[in-house]
Amino acid sequence: MSGQHGDLAGDHGELPVAARVRRLEERVIAAGLTTDAELDAVLARLYRDASPVNGARMAARAWADPGYAERLLADGNAAAAELGFGGAGLSYRLKVLANAPGLHNLVVCTLCSCYPVSLLGPSPSWYKSLAYRSRAVREPRAVLAEFGLALPEGTEVAVWDATAETRYLVLPVRPPGTERLGEDELASLVTREGLIGTAAV
Amino acid sequence: MSLPPGTRVRARAGDPGHHTRLPRYVRGHTGEIVECTGEWPLPDDGARGLVPPRVEPVYTVRFPAAQLWGEGDHVVTVEAWESYLEEAG
C-alpha cells in the first residue's frame, strides 16, 4: 500500500473485498439461508429512493424556512419524514450538523463507511477509502484543502465519527447572493460533498 | 448512570478480545459528553452471540484533537456505549 498515502480517490483495495463478499454470498446461498433474488431485492429496496437529491431538498427547505431549520436540527428523523423521506422511518438516528460562519462540520466513519444512504445515495468510493477514514479525524484541514475547500482563518473544524447508530448530515451555510432563489433552485446548488462536509455547499 | 452534557469521561483503554465499536484512537483519552443519543444494544454482545445483548445508553463524546494526537486545533466526536466510558472526575 506504500505510495498510496494521501490518495483519497483511487482505492483499488476495494476489489478484493468485493470478491470476498461474493464468496460469502455464495456460501450463504449454498447453505439455503437466502437466494440471489432475495439479496438483489434487498439492495433494490435500499437504493430505490436513495439519492443526494433528498438531502439537498432538506437543506434547501431549511434555508427557505427557518421553522423547518429549527425542527431539522432538533429532530432529524421527524424533519426527514416531513418531506417524505424514510417512509415508516429511517433505520437510523439522523443528526443534522449546522455549519455556520466560523464552524465547519465534517463527517466520517473510521470503522467502516456508515452514512445516511437514503438521503445521500450510495457512498462515494473515497468515503470508504482507508486514506479518508484515517486522515479525516487526524488532519481534517489538510483533507479539506485537498478537496479544494480552503476554510477562512479561524474557522473551527468539528469532525463527527459515525461509530454507533447515528448517521450525520451536514447543513451547509446558505451561499450569499441566493436570496431570490426558490427552493428548487436552492436544492440544485447543494452537492453530496456539501452534505458530507468536504465541500462548502 | 446517566451522564449529563459536559461530563468529563475517559474512554476505556483496554483492547478487548472481541468486536467492539470504540475506535482505538480515543482509547484512554479524556473527552466531554455532548449528548445522550438513546439506548441501543451493545454490539460487543451481539457480535459474540450473547442473547439478549446488553442495552446501554449511547453518548456523543467530544475530544480535542490535541488530546488525541498531540496536535491539531479541531475537535473529534465519536459515539460510545456507556460501558466504553468511565467518569474522569
Interface residues (C-beta under 8 A of the other chain):
Chain A: R93 K95 T110 L111 V137 R138 E139 P140 R141 E156 V157 A158 V159 W160 D161 A162 T163 A164 E165 T166
Chain B: R21 L22 P23 Y25 T37 G38 W40 V58 T60 R62 A65 L68 W69 G72 D73 H74 V75 V76 T77 V78 E79 A80 W81
